Amino acid sequence: MSKRSSRSLPAMMTHLALSSWETIFHRSQMMAQGTLSIAECQRMVMEKAAAAQASTLALMSGRGHAAALAPYLVRSRANARRLRRK
């Protein structure tokens, strides 16, 4: 994680935007096709709650904006990779 956390905030935001777009695209496509499972819907909610918690802890500990963005970036990139294979 140290390599990712050393990235600049604008680069992290760009990566987050792109991977979020890809995740939203895949999930929207699954919704349109009727193949979105209950487990995937639950995963959407749980991952956002976990990322928000980790982000809040990073901000409260004073680690900076990049550390606060990192939980969202990690989850977003993992989702994009996972959904790309479906």
N, C-alpha and C positions, 0 to 999 in steps of 0.2 A: 504494500500500500504506500510505502514511502515515495515511490516513483510517481504515483498518481497525485499524492498530496502536494508534491513539489511543483505541479503544473500551475500555470497562472490562472487566476480566476476567470478571465475571459475565455481561455481555452477550455476550461472545465464547463463553463456555461454553454459553449458551442457544442461540445460532446454531449452534454445533457439534452440539449434541444434536439439534436439529431437522433439520439437513441430513444428519446421520448416519442418523437414523431413516428419512428419505426414501430415502437410498441403499440402506440395508439392505432396505427394503420392495421397491424396484424389483428389486434383485438376487435377492431371495428369490422374487419373482414369476417372474423369468426362469428360476430353477432349477426351480420347480414346473412351468413350461410346457415345460421342456426346451430353452429358447432361449439359455441362458447359454453363451457361446462360451469356448473355451480362452483367447483373447486377453483377454477380460474377467476371467477368473480370474487370469491372469498380471498384469493391470493392478492387481488388488486387492492382490497381494503387493508389487509394485514400488512402488506409491504409498505404502504404509505404511512400507516401508523408507526411501524418500526423505524422507518427512515426519519419521520418527524421527531421521534423520541431521540434517536441518535444525533440528529442535527441540533436539537435543543441542548442536549448535553455538551456538544462541541462548542456551541455559542456560550453557554454558561461557564464553561471551563476556560474561556478566553483564547481558544485555539485559532480563532480567525474565521473569516468568511469561507475560505477554501475548505477548511475542515468541516464546516457546517453544510457545505454543498456536497461533499464527498459521499455521504450515505445515499443520497438520491442518485448520484451518478453511478455508483456501484450497482445499485438495484436496477436502474434503468438499462444499463449496458447488459446485465445478466438477462433481463427479460427480453431484450431485443435478440440476443443470441439464441435463447431458448425458443422463442416464438418463430424465429427464422427457420428452425428445423422442423416445425410442425407442418 
